[in-house]
Amino acid sequence: MALDRIDNSINNFYKAIINQETGQRGYSLTKDESFLQPYYEGEELYTESLLELKRHVDFYPAMKNDIKEVTSLGEKWHDQFIQALVAMSLKGGQPSTEQLRAEKQAFDEFRQSYFAIIERIDEERSVVREKMKSRVNTIFLTLVVNSIAILLVNLIVNFKVLQSITRPIIQLSDSVKSYAQHQFEKDVPSYRMNDELSVLIKNIDTMRNELSKSIRTLELKANIDGLTGIYNRRFFNEFLKKQWVQMIEQSQPISLIIFDIDYFKKYNDTYGHLAGDDCLKAISSALQQYNENQFNLFARYGGEEFCIILLQRSKKEALTIAEEIRKKVLELKIPHKNSTINKYVTVSIGVATIIPSRDTTPETLISFADKALYTSKEKGRNCVTVYDSTI
């Protein structure tokens, strides 16, 4: 809960600064006072989120230095640059090139720190998840063992009753062992009598359902990218390593598609970083369908880079899907007036296919796909390149 509060406040803090930057830039370029509305809204949100962050840090001391760094950089940009630039624009003045460069450098430092702390929050969630699993398992097992021990003492008094319920107790013990290993598919034993064992079985079934939901929720938060809602780089690495071993055993191919947005820095410089985030979300949403197949994995690789793992697909099939992705992004018709290749946002794509062996590693496949992506950029972008030995 503390991490969720910090995550929410960090995102509000980032949104506040983006709103201020967008408002200042729009007013500076057009002198249209309507652009100052997001600036003033950002000022208000900035103050609120900054106070929230300083309160929340006491609830999670491990994040203290990270929060201090990101708030310091945000305050530096806010106090030394944005307020002065807005005041200057309101008086009809124009900032110097040196001032704009210094402001941009301060903003970029803040943005890098923001992405770093978001990544750190994901890492801390993973740590908390593992601790919670261990503690919940310990409490769960202790409670079950104590309950069964008390029950057994009562049952020994009446041997006939013991004979009639020995089997469900053994079955219950097997079920508890499965739950401790996070195998929640196994049902609790059926038991028709209305006694203490019946109550215990019902309670264990309730605990099984609650524990299953909690662990799955924690795993989902740790594996999902906070901005786009698709899988993150950490889960991509885990999935690729696991499937690599299986593909070796099955002698089946595995393909990797890596793509990034063409001239994304120019897009951010033209439309602002908030629009850049919306662009990433739009592309992620349009391609979310590739996560609906159990033999695929669509994830954010980092920044404006995305990747798709395809299991048991040939090189030709991977190329077809890559070309399909390129067209889908173009069909979104996201305007990009400063792109030198198209008036809409486009992507460059690299594809690699390999049959894993004991002599290769997942890094081999990533390297091949990355080289193919680089070739697509050299060929003029907005195209697909399949890796071969000549690249």
Phi, psi and chi 1 to 4 in degrees:
 res  aa     phi    psi   chi1   chi2   chi3   chi4
   1 MET       -  -38.5  -69.7  173.4   64.2      -
   2 ALA   -64.1  -42.2      -      -      -      -
   3 LEU   -65.0  -38.1  -75.8  170.0      -      -
   4 ASP   -64.1  -40.5  -74.0  -16.5      -      -
   5 ARG   -65.7  -42.4  -72.3 -164.8  -67.7  -94.4
   6 ILE   -63.6  -43.1  -69.0  171.8      -      -
   7 ASP   -60.4  -45.3 -170.0   19.0      -      -
   8 ASN   -63.8  -43.6 -176.3   60.7      -      -
   9 SER   -67.9  -38.3  -62.9      -      -      -
  10 ILE   -61.2  -44.3  -77.5  -71.2      -      -
  11 ASN   -65.7  -38.2  -77.0  -41.5      -      -
  12 ASN   -65.5  -39.1  -75.5  -22.4      -      -
  13 PHE   -62.4  -43.5 -170.6   59.3      -      -
  14 TYR   -65.6  -42.8  174.7   71.0      -      -
  15 LYS   -63.5  -39.7 -179.6  179.1  178.6 -177.7
  16 ALA   -60.7  -43.8      -      -      -      -
  17 ILE   -69.1  -38.4  -73.4 -177.4      -      -
  18 ILE   -62.3  -43.2  -70.1  -68.4      -      -
  19 ASN   -62.2  -40.4  -75.3  -15.0      -      -
  20 GLN   -65.0  -42.7  -69.2  177.4   69.9      -
  21 GLU   -64.0  -43.1 -174.9 -148.9   29.5      -
  22 THR   -63.2  -46.0  -57.5      -      -      -
  23 GLY   -62.5  -44.3      -      -      -      -
  24 GLN   -64.3  -43.5 -178.7  -86.8  -33.4      -
  25 ARG   -64.6  -44.8 -179.4 -178.1  -63.8  176.4
  26 GLY   -62.5  -43.2      -      -      -      -
  27 TYR   -69.0  -39.4 -179.9   72.8      -      -
  28 SER   -62.4  -36.4  177.3      -      -      -
  29 LEU   -81.9  -34.8  -68.1  173.3      -      -
  30 THR  -113.5  -18.7   64.9      -      -      -
  31 LYS    62.4   18.8  -58.8  -56.6  179.7 -173.2
  32 ASP   -88.3  114.7 -177.4  -10.0      -      -
  33 GLU   -66.8  -14.8  -68.1 -167.2    2.4      -
  34 SER   -63.3  -24.0   64.4      -      -      -
  35 PHE   -71.1  -16.4  -80.4  100.1      -      -
  36 LEU   -78.2  -14.4  -70.7  177.7      -      -
  37 GLN   -59.0  -51.0 -177.0   61.9   28.5      -
  38 PRO   -63.2  -28.1   18.4  -30.5      -      -
  39 TYR   -64.9  -48.6  169.6   76.9      -      -
  40 TYR   -67.1  -37.9  -67.9  129.7      -      -
  41 GLU   -63.2  -39.1  -69.1  174.5   -4.6      -
  42 GLY   -64.0  -38.3      -      -      -      -
  43 GLU   -58.9  -45.8  -83.6  -80.0  -12.7      -
  44 GLU   -65.2  -46.7 -176.0  176.5  -10.5      -
  45 LEU   -65.0  -35.2 -176.3   58.6      -      -
  46 TYR   -58.7  -48.1  169.1   85.4      -      -
  47 THR   -64.3  -43.8  -57.8      -      -      -
  48 GLU   -63.9  -48.7  -67.5  175.5    1.1      -
  49 SER   -68.2  -33.7   56.4      -      -      -
  50 LEU   -64.2  -42.8 -175.2   60.3      -      -
  51 LEU   -65.7  -40.0  -69.9  173.4      -      -
  52 GLU   -62.0  -43.6  -73.8  178.5   -1.2      -
  53 LEU   -61.3  -42.5  -80.5  171.3      -      -
  54 LYS   -68.6  -25.7  -69.1 -178.8  177.1  179.2
  55 ARG   -79.2  -43.0  -73.8 -161.1  -53.7  -91.9
  56 HIS   -67.2  -26.4  -64.8  -25.7      -      -
  57 VAL   -61.0  -27.8   70.6      -      -      -
  58 ASP   -69.2  -22.7  -67.0  -27.9      -      -
  59 PHE   -86.0  -11.8  -64.6  101.5      -      -
  60 TYR  -146.8   75.9 -152.7   91.2      -      -
  61 PRO   -56.7  -26.2  -22.8   33.5      -      -
  62 ALA   -62.4  -22.0      -      -      -      -
  63 MET   -98.1    7.0  -65.8  -69.6  -63.5      -
  64 LYS   -59.3  -49.3 -176.8  174.6 -177.4  179.4
  65 ASN   -65.0  -38.5  -68.4  -25.4      -      -
  66 ASP   -65.2  -43.9  -58.1   85.3      -      -
  67 ILE   -65.8  -40.5  -65.9  174.6      -      -
  68 LYS   -61.3  -39.9 -176.7  177.0 -179.6 -178.9
  69 GLU   -66.2  -47.7  178.8 -178.6   -6.5      -
  70 VAL   -69.0  -37.0   73.8      -      -      -
  71 THR   -70.5  -35.6   53.6      -      -      -
  72 SER   -63.1  -44.4  -62.8      -      -      -
  73 LEU   -67.4  -37.4  -68.8  172.0      -      -
  74 GLY   -66.7  -41.7      -      -      -      -
  75 GLU   -66.5  -37.8  -72.3  178.9  -63.5      -
  76 LYS   -59.8  -47.8  174.9 -175.3  174.7 -177.3
  77 TRP   -64.5  -41.9  176.0   83.0      -      -
  78 HIS   -68.1  -49.4  177.2  -91.2      -      -
  79 ASP   -76.4  -37.9  -62.4  -17.7      -      -
  80 GLN   -90.0  -21.7  -64.7 -176.7   19.7      -
  81 PHE  -124.4  -62.7  -64.5  102.4      -      -
  82 ILE   -62.8  -41.4 -163.3   65.9      -      -
  83 GLN   -64.9  -40.1  -71.3 -175.2  -34.3      -
  84 ALA   -66.6  -39.0      -      -      -      -
  85 LEU   -67.0  -41.0  -69.8  175.6      -      -
  86 VAL   -65.5  -45.0  171.1      -      -      -
  87 ALA   -60.0  -41.1      -      -      -      -
  88 MET   -63.9  -42.6 -175.1 -176.9  -61.9      -
  89 SER   -65.7  -39.1  -62.5      -      -      -
  90 LEU   -63.4  -27.9  -71.9  171.2      -      -
  91 LYS   -90.0    3.1  -66.8  178.2 -178.8  178.9
  92 GLY    87.8    5.7      -      -      -      -
  93 GLY   -85.4  166.8      -      -      -      -
  94 GLN  -125.8  131.1  -72.1  -67.1  -27.8      -
  95 PRO   -68.4  154.2   25.5  -33.8      -      -
  96 SER   -79.6  165.1   65.4      -      -      -
  97 THR   -60.0  -39.2  -58.1      -      -      -
  98 GLU   -63.9  -39.6  -71.2   74.1   14.1      -
  99 GLN   -64.6  -42.9  -73.6  176.5  -53.5      -
 100 LEU   -64.3  -40.0  -68.2  175.8      -      -
 101 ARG   -64.8  -42.6  -75.5  177.0  179.2  170.3
 102 ALA   -65.5  -39.7      -      -      -      -
 103 GLU   -62.9  -44.4 -177.0  -87.8  -26.6      -
 104 LYS   -63.0  -41.8 -174.9  178.7 -175.8  -55.7
 105 GLN   -62.9  -42.2 -178.5  179.4   -9.3      -
 106 ALA   -64.8  -39.2      -      -      -      -
 107 PHE   -66.5  -43.5 -178.7   83.2      -      -
 108 ASP   -62.8  -38.5  -72.9  -16.8      -      -
 109 GLU   -63.4  -42.4  -70.4  174.3   -7.0      -
 110 PHE   -63.0  -44.7  162.2   74.7      -      -
 111 ARG   -63.1  -42.1 -161.7  160.8 -172.0  -92.7
 112 GLN   -61.5  -40.6  -69.9  173.9    2.8      -
 113 SER   -66.0  -36.1  178.8      -      -      -
 114 TYR   -61.9  -48.6  163.0   75.7      -      -
 115 PHE   -64.1  -35.2  -74.9  125.5      -      -
 116 ALA   -65.8  -41.1      -      -      -      -
 117 ILE   -73.5  -31.5 -163.1  172.8      -      -
 118 ILE   -63.3  -41.7  -70.2  -62.7      -      -
 119 GLU   -64.8  -39.4 -161.9  170.0  -52.6      -
 120 ARG   -64.8  -38.1  175.0   70.8 -166.3  -73.9
 121 ILE   -62.4  -41.6  -71.4  172.6      -      -
 122 ASP   -60.3  -41.7  -75.9  -18.3      -      -
 123 GLU   -64.2  -43.1  -67.3  173.2   -3.9      -
 124 GLU   -65.2  -35.7  -73.8  -64.6  -39.7      -
 125 ARG   -60.9  -39.8  -82.0 -160.6  177.9  107.6
 126 SER   -63.1  -41.6  -64.0      -      -      -
 127 VAL   -63.2  -46.3  172.5      -      -      -
 128 VAL   -62.5  -40.3  170.8      -      -      -
 129 ARG   -59.0  -46.7  179.7 -172.2   64.1  178.1
 130 GLU   -64.0  -39.9  -66.5  -55.0  -41.7      -
 131 LYS   -64.7  -42.3  -72.1 -177.3  178.4  178.0
 132 MET   -64.3  -41.0  -76.0 -171.8   66.0      -
 133 LYS   -57.0  -47.9  -78.3 -177.1 -179.0  179.0
 134 SER   -63.2  -45.3  176.5      -      -      -
 135 ARG   -68.6  -43.4  -68.8  174.9 -177.7  174.3
 136 VAL   -62.4  -41.8  168.7      -      -      -
 137 ASN   -61.8  -43.1  -73.4  -18.1      -      -
 138 THR   -62.9  -47.7  -59.2      -      -      -
 139 ILE   -64.3  -43.3  -65.7  172.0      -      -
 140 PHE   -60.5  -49.1 -174.1   66.2      -      -
 141 LEU   -65.5  -41.1  -74.1  171.7      -      -
 142 THR   -61.0  -45.7  -59.4      -      -      -
 143 LEU   -62.6  -44.1  179.1   60.5      -      -
 144 VAL   -65.9  -45.8  170.5      -      -      -
 145 VAL   -60.5  -45.4  168.7      -      -      -
 146 ASN   -63.3  -41.8  -71.7  -19.3      -      -
 147 SER   -63.8  -43.7  -60.5      -      -      -
 148 ILE   -65.9  -38.2  -67.8  176.8      -      -
 149 ALA   -62.6  -44.7      -      -      -      -
 150 ILE   -64.0  -40.7  -65.9  171.1      -      -
 151 LEU   -63.9  -41.5 -177.1   63.7      -      -
 152 LEU   -62.9  -37.8  -74.3  174.0      -      -
 153 VAL   -60.1  -42.4  170.4      -      -      -
 154 ASN   -68.8  -34.9  -68.2  -32.8      -      -
 155 LEU   -72.5  -30.4  -66.9  176.7      -      -
 156 ILE   -61.1  -31.0  -69.2  172.9      -      -
 157 VAL   -60.6  -34.8  176.6      -      -      -
 158 ASN  -121.7   99.0 -168.2  -27.6      -      -
 159 PHE   -65.7  -33.8 -176.1   71.9      -      -
 160 LYS   -64.2  -41.2  -69.7 -176.7  178.4 -179.8
 161 VAL   -65.8  -38.1  175.0      -      -      -
 162 LEU   -60.7  -41.9  178.7   61.6      -      -
 163 GLN   -61.1  -37.3  -75.3 -178.6  -40.2      -
 164 SER   -75.9  -16.9   67.0      -      -      -
 165 ILE  -121.8    6.7   63.1  173.7      -      -
 166 THR   -59.8  -45.0  -61.6      -      -      -
 167 ARG   -61.0  -48.2  179.9  172.5  -65.3  177.1
 168 PRO   -63.6  -28.6   11.6  -24.2      -      -
 169 ILE   -67.6  -43.0  -71.2  178.8      -      -
 170 ILE   -62.4  -43.4  -65.2  173.6      -      -
 171 GLN   -64.0  -38.1  -66.9  173.1  -19.4      -
 172 LEU   -65.0  -39.7 -177.6   61.8      -      -
 173 SER   -61.6  -42.9  177.0      -      -      -
 174 ASP   -63.1  -39.2  -69.0  -21.7      -      -
 175 SER   -63.9  -43.6  -62.5      -      -      -
 176 VAL   -61.9  -40.5  169.5      -      -      -
 177 LYS   -60.8  -39.7  -70.5  178.7 -178.3  177.2
 178 SER   -65.4  -41.5  -63.1      -      -      -
 179 TYR   -66.5  -36.1  -54.0  153.1      -      -
 180 ALA   -63.7  -25.6      -      -      -      -
 181 GLN   -96.3   13.3  -63.2  170.9   -2.1      -
 182 HIS    64.7   31.2  -55.5  157.3      -      -
 183 GLN  -104.6   86.3  -62.8  171.0    2.0      -
 184 PHE   -89.2    1.6  -59.0  106.8      -      -
 185 GLU   -72.3  -24.8  -62.2   79.5    9.8      -
 186 LYS   -71.8  126.9 -169.4  179.2 -177.8   71.9
 187 ASP   -80.2  157.4  -68.7  -32.0      -      -
 188 VAL   -72.4  155.6  -65.8      -      -      -
 189 PRO   -66.9  150.2   23.1  -33.5      -      -
 190 SER   -80.0  141.7   59.1      -      -      -
 191 TYR  -153.7  123.0 -172.9   71.4      -      -
 192 ARG   -96.1  -20.6  -64.6  179.8 -179.4  179.1
 193 MET   -71.6  152.2  -65.5 -177.8   65.9      -
 194 ASN  -104.1   79.8 -172.8   20.3      -      -
 195 ASP  -140.9 -164.4   54.6   16.4      -      -
 196 GLU   -62.3  -36.6  -68.9   88.0  -13.7      -
 197 LEU   -65.0  -37.7  179.8   56.7      -      -
 198 SER   -61.0  -43.3  173.8      -      -      -
 199 VAL   -63.8  -42.9  174.3      -      -      -
 200 LEU   -61.4  -44.0  176.9   60.4      -      -
 201 ILE   -63.1  -42.4  -70.2  175.2      -      -
 202 LYS   -63.0  -41.9  -70.5  178.4 -178.4  178.3
 203 ASN   -64.9  -40.9  -71.8  -20.4      -      -
 204 ILE   -65.7  -37.0  -70.7  177.9      -      -
 205 ASP   -65.3  -40.5 -167.0   34.3      -      -
 206 THR   -63.3  -44.5  -59.6      -      -      -
 207 MET   -63.7  -37.5  -67.2  172.2   65.9      -
 208 ARG   -58.7  -47.6  173.7 -173.0   70.0  140.6
 209 ASN   -64.1  -43.6  -66.5  -31.4      -      -
 210 GLU   -66.6  -42.7  -67.1  -59.6  -40.0      -
 211 LEU   -64.2  -40.6 -177.3   59.7      -      -
 212 SER   -61.6  -45.2  174.4      -      -      -
 213 LYS   -63.3  -43.3  -69.4  177.7 -176.6  177.4
 214 SER   -63.6  -45.9  -61.8      -      -      -
 215 ILE   -66.7  -40.6  -70.3  177.7      -      -
 216 ARG   -66.3  -36.4  -76.4  170.1 -174.2  163.5
 217 THR   -65.1  -43.6  -60.9      -      -      -
 218 LEU   -62.9  -43.3  -73.3  168.8      -      -
 219 GLU   -64.2  -38.4  -71.6  175.8  -16.6      -
 220 LEU   -64.8  -45.0 -176.8   62.6      -      -
 221 LYS   -63.2  -36.6  -75.4 -172.4  174.9 -177.0
 222 ALA   -73.6  -22.0      -      -      -      -
 223 ASN  -102.0   -5.8  -65.7  -24.7      -      -
 224 ILE  -106.6  136.8  -63.7  -61.5      -      -
 225 ASP   -71.2  128.2  176.5   64.0      -      -
 226 GLY   -63.9  -32.4      -      -      -      -
 227 LEU   -81.9  -49.0  177.3   65.9      -      -
 228 THR   -95.7  -20.9   60.7      -      -      -
 229 GLY    81.6    5.9      -      -      -      -
 230 ILE  -102.7  178.7   60.8  176.2      -      -
 231 TYR   -64.2  150.2  -69.2  112.5      -      -
 232 ASN   -97.2  179.2   56.2   24.8      -      -
 233 ARG   -63.4  -36.6  174.1   76.8  170.9  -87.5
 234 ARG   -63.2  -45.0 -172.1 -174.1   71.4   84.1
 235 PHE   -70.5  -33.9 -172.7   69.9      -      -
 236 PHE   -57.3  -46.8  162.6   82.7      -      -
 237 ASN   -62.4  -43.0  -69.6  -27.0      -      -
 238 GLU   -64.4  -45.0  -70.5 -179.7   -2.5      -
 239 PHE   -63.0  -44.4 -176.2   83.8      -      -
 240 LEU   -63.8  -43.4 -178.6   56.8      -      -
 241 LYS   -63.0  -42.7  -71.8  179.4 -178.9  177.7
 242 LYS   -65.8  -46.2 -179.5  179.4  178.5 -179.1
 243 GLN   -70.8  -27.8  -63.8  -56.6  -37.3      -
 244 TRP   -59.5  -44.8 -166.9  -93.6      -      -
 245 VAL   -63.4  -43.0  174.3      -      -      -
 246 GLN   -66.5  -39.2  -68.5 -170.2   12.9      -
 247 MET   -67.2  -31.6  -66.6  -56.4  102.1      -
 248 ILE   -63.0  -45.3  -70.7  175.2      -      -
 249 GLU   -66.3  -34.0  -65.4  173.8   -8.8      -
 250 GLN   -95.3   -6.4  -60.5  172.4   16.2      -
 251 SER    54.1   44.0  -63.9      -      -      -
 252 GLN  -110.2  150.9  -68.9  -72.6  -22.7      -
 253 PRO   -76.8  156.7   27.8  -34.8      -      -
 254 ILE  -134.8  132.4 -178.9  167.6      -      -
 255 SER  -115.1  150.3  -62.0      -      -      -
 256 LEU  -131.3  128.2  175.8   62.3      -      -
 257 ILE  -111.2  121.7  -61.7  172.8      -      -
 258 ILE  -117.0  131.8  -65.5 -178.6      -      -
 259 PHE  -144.7  151.7   63.9   95.4      -      -
 260 ASP  -136.9  163.6   68.4    9.3      -      -
 261 ILE   -78.5  130.2  -58.2  171.3      -      -
 262 ASP   -70.2  132.1  -65.1  -35.3      -      -
 263 TYR    53.8   44.9  -58.9  113.7      -      -
 264 PHE   -69.9  -30.7 -169.9   63.9      -      -
 265 LYS   -63.6  -41.9 -175.8  178.2 -175.7  -58.5
 266 LYS   -63.4  -36.3  -74.5 -174.2  178.6 -179.6
 267 TYR   -62.1  -45.7 -173.6   92.2      -      -
 268 ASN   -63.9  -42.8  -83.1  -26.0      -      -
 269 ASP   -64.3  -31.4  -68.7  -18.6      -      -
 270 THR   -82.7  -47.6  -57.7      -      -      -
 271 TYR  -106.7   -8.2  -59.4  101.5      -      -
 272 GLY    96.8  156.6      -      -      -      -
 273 HIS   -70.4  -27.2  -67.1  -73.9      -      -
 274 LEU   -66.8  -41.1 -164.6   58.2      -      -
 275 ALA   -65.5  -35.2      -      -      -      -
 276 GLY   -61.6  -40.9      -      -      -      -
 277 ASP   -64.8  -40.1  -69.8  -15.9      -      -
 278 ASP   -63.0  -36.4  -71.0  -21.1      -      -
 279 CYS   -62.9  -44.5  176.3      -      -      -
 280 LEU   -61.9  -40.4  -65.5  173.1      -      -
 281 LYS   -66.1  -41.5  -68.4  176.5 -175.3  176.9
 282 ALA   -62.8  -44.0      -      -      -      -
 283 ILE   -66.6  -41.4  -68.7  174.6      -      -
 284 SER   -61.5  -43.1  -61.0      -      -      -
 285 SER   -64.8  -40.6  177.9      -      -      -
 286 ALA   -66.0  -27.9      -      -      -      -
 287 LEU  -105.6    6.6  -57.5  179.7      -      -
 288 GLN   -58.9  -24.2 -178.7   70.3  -95.3      -
 289 GLN   -59.3  -23.5   67.3 -174.4   75.1      -
 290 TYR   -73.4   -7.6  -67.4  104.8      -      -
 291 ASN   -93.8   -0.1  -87.9  -29.6      -      -
 292 GLU   -83.6  -13.6  -65.0  172.4    3.0      -
 293 ASN   -99.6  129.7 -172.3  -38.3      -      -
 294 GLN   -65.7  -15.3   62.5  176.3  -31.2      -
 295 PHE   -95.4    8.6  -64.4  103.5      -      -
 296 ASN  -122.5  160.2  -61.2  -17.8      -      -
 297 LEU  -147.5  120.5  179.2   85.9      -      -
 298 PHE  -108.5  125.1  173.2   43.4      -      -
 299 ALA  -143.2  160.4      -      -      -      -
 300 ARG   -88.1  122.0 -174.9 -179.1 -179.0 -169.4
 301 TYR   -84.3  -27.7 -162.7   66.4      -      -
 302 GLY   149.3  135.8      -      -      -      -
 303 GLY    59.4 -123.0      -      -      -      -
 304 GLU   -98.5   16.1   68.5  -89.0   25.1      -
 305 GLU  -102.4  136.8 -119.2 -176.1  -22.6      -
 306 PHE  -127.8  164.8  -62.2   85.7      -      -
 307 CYS  -150.1  152.5   56.3      -      -      -
 308 ILE  -134.0  125.6  -62.5 -179.6      -      -
 309 ILE   -94.8  132.4  -62.6  173.3      -      -
 310 LEU  -121.6  122.5  -54.6  172.3      -      -
 311 LEU   -98.0  139.8  -57.1  178.1      -      -
 312 GLN    56.9   38.6  -58.7  179.5   14.7      -
 313 ARG  -117.6  141.1  -59.4  -70.1 -174.3   92.8
 314 SER   -76.1  168.4   66.6      -      -      -
 315 LYS   -59.3  -40.4 -177.2 -175.4  -66.4 -173.5
 316 LYS   -64.8  -41.6 -176.4  177.5  179.7 -179.6
 317 GLU   -66.1  -40.1  -71.7  175.4  -51.3      -
 318 ALA   -62.7  -41.4      -      -      -      -
 319 LEU   -62.4  -42.2  173.4   59.7      -      -
 320 THR   -60.5  -44.0  -59.9      -      -      -
 321 ILE   -66.6  -40.4  -67.9  173.8      -      -
 322 ALA   -61.7  -43.5      -      -      -      -
 323 GLU   -66.1  -34.6 -174.9   60.3   31.9      -
 324 GLU   -63.2  -40.8 -176.5 -179.8  -85.9      -
 325 ILE   -64.3  -45.6  -70.3  168.1      -      -
 326 ARG   -57.4  -43.0 -174.0 -169.6   68.8   79.5
 327 LYS   -69.3  -39.9  -68.6  178.4 -179.5  177.8
 328 LYS   -60.5  -42.4  -79.3 -177.4 -180.0  -68.9
 329 VAL   -64.3  -43.1  173.1      -      -      -
 330 LEU   -64.8  -36.6 -167.7   55.3      -      -
 331 GLU   -68.5  -16.6  -72.1  168.7   -0.5      -
 332 LEU   -66.2  -24.2  -68.6  175.0      -      -
 333 LYS    53.0   50.1  -66.3 -175.1  177.8 -179.6
 334 ILE   -82.2  115.3  -57.2  171.9      -      -
 335 PRO   -58.8  138.6  -22.2   33.5      -      -
 336 HIS  -146.1   81.4 -167.1  -13.6      -      -
 337 LYS   -68.4  -18.9   64.5 -177.8 -179.6 -179.9
 338 ASN  -101.1   10.4  -79.2  -26.7      -      -
 339 SER   -77.3  139.2  170.7      -      -      -
 340 THR   -89.1   -0.1   60.0      -      -      -
 341 ILE  -119.2  -19.3   56.6  172.5      -      -
 342 ASN  -164.3  152.6 -159.6  -63.5      -      -
 343 LYS   -78.6   -9.1   64.3  179.6  179.2  179.6
 344 TYR  -115.5  164.2  -61.8  121.2      -      -
 345 VAL   -64.3  133.7  166.0      -      -      -
 346 THR  -128.1  170.5   60.1      -      -      -
 347 VAL  -131.7  149.9  -67.2      -      -      -
 348 SER  -105.4  139.7  -64.5      -      -      -
 349 ILE  -130.7  137.8  -55.4  177.8      -      -
 350 GLY  -118.9  137.9      -      -      -      -
 351 VAL  -127.7  138.0 -175.9      -      -      -
 352 ALA  -141.2  140.2      -      -      -      -
 353 THR  -129.5  137.8  -59.3      -      -      -
 354 ILE  -151.4  147.4 -169.6  173.0      -      -
 355 ILE   -96.6  108.5  -62.5  178.3      -      -
 356 PRO   -58.1  146.8  -23.2   34.2      -      -
 357 SER  -141.0  175.8   66.8      -      -      -
 358 ARG   -66.3  -19.9  -55.0  -67.5  177.9 -174.8
 359 ASP   -91.7   -2.2  -61.0  -33.6      -      -
 360 THR  -119.1  165.2   58.3      -      -      -
 361 THR  -133.8  164.6   64.9      -      -      -
 362 PRO   -57.1  -32.0  -27.8   35.9      -      -
 363 GLU   -62.0  -29.1  -72.8   71.6   24.7      -
 364 THR   -61.7  -47.0  -54.1      -      -      -
 365 LEU   -63.7  -43.7 -179.4   63.4      -      -
 366 ILE   -61.2  -41.9  -65.3  172.5      -      -
 367 SER   -62.3  -42.5  174.0      -      -      -
 368 PHE   -63.8  -46.4  -72.0  169.9      -      -
 369 ALA   -64.8  -37.2      -      -      -      -
 370 ASP   -65.6  -40.1 -159.0   48.3      -      -
 371 LYS   -64.7  -38.6  -71.6  178.0 -178.9  177.8
 372 ALA   -65.5  -38.7      -      -      -      -
 373 LEU   -62.2  -43.8  171.0   61.1      -      -
 374 TYR   -61.1  -38.5 -176.5   76.3      -      -
 375 THR   -64.5  -39.3  -58.2      -      -      -
 376 SER   -60.5  -38.5  -70.9      -      -      -
 377 LYS   -67.8  -39.1  -66.9 -179.4  179.7 -179.9
 378 GLU   -66.6  -31.2  -74.9 -173.5  -33.7      -
 379 LYS   -79.2   -2.7  -70.1 -174.8  -22.7 -170.0
 380 GLY   118.9    3.9      -      -      -      -
 381 ARG    68.1  176.3  -56.3  174.7 -168.5 -100.5
 382 ASN    52.5   44.1 -171.9   26.5      -      -
 383 CYS  -151.1  172.9   62.3      -      -      -
 384 VAL  -118.3  134.7  177.8      -      -      -
 385 THR  -126.5  131.6  -59.4      -      -      -
 386 VAL   -99.2  132.1  177.1      -      -      -
 387 TYR   -66.9  137.4  174.4   82.2      -      -
 388 ASP  -143.5  175.4   61.4   42.2      -      -
 389 SER   -67.1  -13.3   57.2      -      -      -
 390 THR   -83.1  -11.2   61.7      -      -      -
 391 ILE   -77.5      -  -64.7  179.2      -      -
